[in-house]
Amino acid sequence: MEQNLRTGSIATKEVVFQLILHILVFIFYCFDRRNPHVSQQEVVYFFTYAVAALIINYGLLPHLFYHRRSGLFILFTVLVITSVILVEELLLEPIYFPGRIAHTFPGVFFSLAQILPVIAILVGFKFAWDAVFKQRELDKLKAAAQESELQFLKSQINPHFLFNNLNNLYSYAIENSPKTPAIILELSSVLRYMLYECKEKFVPLSKELEQLENFTRLNELQIEERGKIDFRVSDFPSGYQIAPLILIVFIENAFKHSQSSQSTDIVIDIQILVSEEGKLHFVCRNSFHPKTNHENLAHGIGLENVKKRLQLIYPGEHTLITKLKNNEFVADLTLQLTKRS
């Protein structure tokens, strides 16, 4: 129903556009400063040109030219223009200019000079109209495809997050650790945010940073005394928003690889700075054991996911650098935040 209404609205706009265009072209065609009167033959002649343009616009363009059958389109266009010339020379001129054809008109070439400009304008504007409409449809399809891909990428985060944390929670439950209830509460808080508050494309920056701190605290419970975790956020201006669940991937990656590669001396350092102009600088460092597989650090599922999301949401407005150096993995992200409307 909605699609039919949209199609009907576009058709109505095109009819109005064509009417206005034909009126303007007709005025241009018959305008004569010395003789402002509109004669009957001018109306009839213009009507034949309009019919020819109608055949080309709604017959030849959609069925031949837009289907890449250029040869047939040119052939039938020539036939249509030839038919108009024949109607003009053999039917209209004997009616409106009897006995003066041979003396007054240079024949076919004069008729062609009259016909081509009018038809070219009418057909050209129709082609431009179709091109604009098709570009709009293409933009809508592209936006829909991007939104679908973003939703798919976002949907991958929750299972990835759950898989890692439920494994850890299971090990604490087996050991009857007193930290198990605290871990469950923190996990519940983070999951609530992921499931119910991240449905929009952007969320308030303050809310996202609050959840990052909760997430860091959740993972810090699992490290216990095996290392040092530092999470620092500078004072930031209000009113900015960010795409959700992007920064959390880097933090999750840091905890996962630090714990899997070393049992002690874990170091994770997270710094977030936001300028007054809304430029966010995020740096996450984590230690790793040099004998582990370095490729998994920089090419995990989570990082590949977040790189695609950054390309879709912040094209040309972000810089991401990941590097391995001195037993340390660093993710350095800079992106331009948007203001809340």
MITI-421562 format. One line per 5 residues: for each residue x, y, z of C-alpha. Coordinates in steps of 0.1 Angstrom, whole numbers. Layout:
<sites>
X Y Z ~ ...
</sites>
This chain:
<sites>
0 0 0 ~ 28 24 10 ~ 47 15 -22 ~ 16 22 -43 ~ 11 56 -27
48 65 -33 ~ 46 54 -69 ~ 14 74 -74 ~ 29 105 -59 ~ 60 102 -82
37 97 -113 ~ 16 128 -103 ~ 47 149 -99 ~ 59 138 -134 ~ 26 147 -150
27 182 -135 ~ 64 185 -145 ~ 56 175 -181 ~ 26 199 -183 ~ 47 228 -171
76 218 -195 ~ 52 216 -225 ~ 37 250 -218 ~ 71 266 -215 ~ 84 249 -246
53 259 -265 ~ 57 295 -255 ~ 93 294 -266 ~ 82 278 -299 ~ 56 302 -309
70 334 -294 ~ 73 363 -318 ~ 78 398 -305 ~ 64 413 -337 ~ 33 391 -337
23 378 -302 ~ -8 361 -315 ~ -9 323 -313 ~ -21 308 -345 ~ -40 276 -351
-13 260 -372 ~ 13 266 -344 ~ -9 247 -320 ~ -13 218 -345 ~ 24 217 -354
34 217 -318 ~ 9 190 -310 ~ 26 167 -336 ~ 60 174 -320 ~ 45 166 -285
30 133 -297 ~ 64 124 -312 ~ 82 132 -280 ~ 55 112 -261 ~ 62 81 -282
100 85 -277 ~ 97 93 -239 ~ 73 66 -229 ~ 78 40 -256 ~ 113 40 -270
133 52 -239 ~ 119 27 -214 ~ 116 -3 -237 ~ 147 1 -259 ~ 172 27 -247
171 17 -210 ~ 174 -19 -220 ~ 206 -11 -239 ~ 191 -17 -273 ~ 206 15 -287
205 5 -323 ~ 168 -1 -323 ~ 162 31 -303 ~ 181 52 -329 ~ 163 34 -358
128 40 -343 ~ 136 75 -333 ~ 146 83 -369 ~ 113 67 -381 ~ 93 88 -356
109 120 -367 ~ 106 110 -404 ~ 69 104 -398 ~ 64 139 -383 ~ 82 154 -413
59 135 -437 ~ 28 146 -418 ~ 40 181 -419 ~ 50 181 -456 ~ 21 160 -470
-8 168 -447 ~ -4 200 -427 ~ 14 223 -452 ~ -13 218 -480 ~ -39 227 -454
-23 258 -439 ~ -1 269 -467 ~ -17 258 -500 ~ 0 268 -532 ~ 30 283 -514
50 252 -505 ~ 75 253 -533 ~ 81 291 -532 ~ 82 296 -494 ~ 97 265 -477
130 249 -484 ~ 112 216 -477 ~ 125 188 -454 ~ 155 207 -440 ~ 134 235 -428
109 211 -412 ~ 138 192 -395 ~ 152 225 -381 ~ 118 231 -366 ~ 112 196 -353
145 187 -337 ~ 149 215 -311 ~ 114 210 -297 ~ 117 172 -296 ~ 153 173 -282
142 196 -253 ~ 111 174 -244 ~ 131 142 -247 ~ 161 156 -229 ~ 141 167 -199
124 134 -197 ~ 158 116 -198 ~ 170 139 -170 ~ 139 133 -149 ~ 144 95 -152
181 98 -144 ~ 174 118 -112 ~ 146 93 -102 ~ 169 63 -108 ~ 197 79 -88
174 85 -59 ~ 162 49 -60 ~ 199 37 -62 ~ 207 59 -31 ~ 178 43 -12
189 8 -21 ~ 225 16 -11 ~ 213 30 22 ~ 191 0 28 ~ 220 -24 20
243 -5 43 ~ 217 -5 71 ~ 212 -43 67 ~ 249 -49 68 ~ 253 -27 99
225 -46 116 ~ 242 -79 107 ~ 276 -68 120 ~ 260 -55 152 ~ 242 -88 157
275 -106 156 ~ 288 -87 186 ~ 263 -101 212 ~ 270 -138 205 ~ 308 -130 204
306 -112 238 ~ 283 -138 254 ~ 305 -167 243 ~ 336 -153 259 ~ 320 -141 292
298 -172 297 ~ 329 -194 295 ~ 346 -173 322 ~ 314 -172 343 ~ 312 -210 340
348 -214 354 ~ 340 -192 384 ~ 308 -210 391 ~ 326 -244 391 ~ 350 -230 416
322 -215 437 ~ 340 -182 435 ~ 324 -154 457 ~ 329 -131 427 ~ 303 -150 406
273 -129 417 ~ 291 -96 410 ~ 301 -109 375 ~ 265 -119 368 ~ 253 -84 378
279 -66 356 ~ 271 -90 328 ~ 234 -83 331 ~ 240 -45 330 ~ 261 -47 299
237 -71 281 ~ 208 -49 290 ~ 225 -20 273 ~ 234 -41 242 ~ 200 -55 237
177 -26 245 ~ 196 7 242 ~ 217 1 211 ~ 190 -2 186 ~ 196 33 172
224 41 148 ~ 239 66 174 ~ 237 68 212 ~ 248 95 236 ~ 286 95 241
282 96 279 ~ 260 65 279 ~ 285 46 257 ~ 314 55 279 ~ 295 45 310
290 10 296 ~ 326 8 285 ~ 336 13 321 ~ 311 -13 333 ~ 324 -37 307
360 -31 318 ~ 350 -36 354 ~ 334 -69 345 ~ 365 -82 328 ~ 387 -68 356
369 -91 380 ~ 383 -121 361 ~ 419 -109 361 ~ 420 -106 399 ~ 456 -100 411
472 -112 379 ~ 478 -77 364 ~ 469 -40 362 ~ 439 -25 344 ~ 438 13 338
407 29 324 ~ 408 67 320 ~ 383 91 304 ~ 391 128 302 ~ 363 154 307
344 157 275 ~ 319 182 261 ~ 282 173 262 ~ 259 169 233 ~ 279 144 212
269 109 201 ~ 287 79 188 ~ 278 46 170 ~ 274 20 197 ~ 294 -11 203
325 0 184 ~ 350 9 212 ~ 339 -21 232 ~ 354 -45 206 ~ 389 -32 212
386 -36 249 ~ 372 -71 247 ~ 400 -80 223 ~ 426 -67 248 ~ 412 -87 277
408 -119 256 ~ 443 -119 241 ~ 460 -108 273 ~ 445 -135 294 ~ 450 -162 268
487 -154 262 ~ 498 -149 298 ~ 487 -159 333 ~ 505 -130 352 ~ 517 -95 346
487 -86 325 ~ 487 -49 316 ~ 458 -32 299 ~ 457 5 295 ~ 426 24 280
426 61 274 ~ 397 82 259 ~ 401 119 250 ~ 374 141 234 ~ 382 175 221
358 205 222 ~ 352 200 185 ~ 340 164 190 ~ 371 146 179 ~ 375 114 199
409 98 204 ~ 408 62 218 ~ 439 42 226 ~ 438 7 240 ~ 471 -11 249
474 -46 261 ~ 504 -69 269 ~ 507 -102 252 ~ 532 -131 253 ~ 556 -130 224
553 -168 217 ~ 515 -166 209 ~ 501 -162 174 ~ 504 -125 166 ~ 481 -128 136
451 -135 158 ~ 457 -102 176 ~ 453 -80 146 ~ 429 -102 124 ~ 403 -115 148
366 -116 140 ~ 358 -87 163 ~ 384 -64 148 ~ 374 -72 112 ~ 338 -66 122
345 -32 137 ~ 366 -21 107 ~ 337 -28 84 ~ 313 -8 107 ~ 337 21 108
339 22 70 ~ 301 22 68 ~ 293 47 95 ~ 324 70 95 ~ 337 70 59
366 94 56 ~ 360 105 92 ~ 381 80 112 ~ 416 67 114 ~ 424 33 129
460 21 135 ~ 467 -13 150 ~ 503 -23 157 ~ 524 -49 176 ~ 555 -36 194
576 -46 223 ~ 552 -73 235 ~ 523 -49 233 ~ 493 -46 210 ~ 480 -11 204
447 0 189 ~ 447 37 181 ~ 414 51 169 ~ 405 87 160 ~ 370 96 148
348 127 144 ~ 317 125 166 ~ 283 139 155 ~ 262 163 175 ~ 228 152 188
200 167 169
</sites>
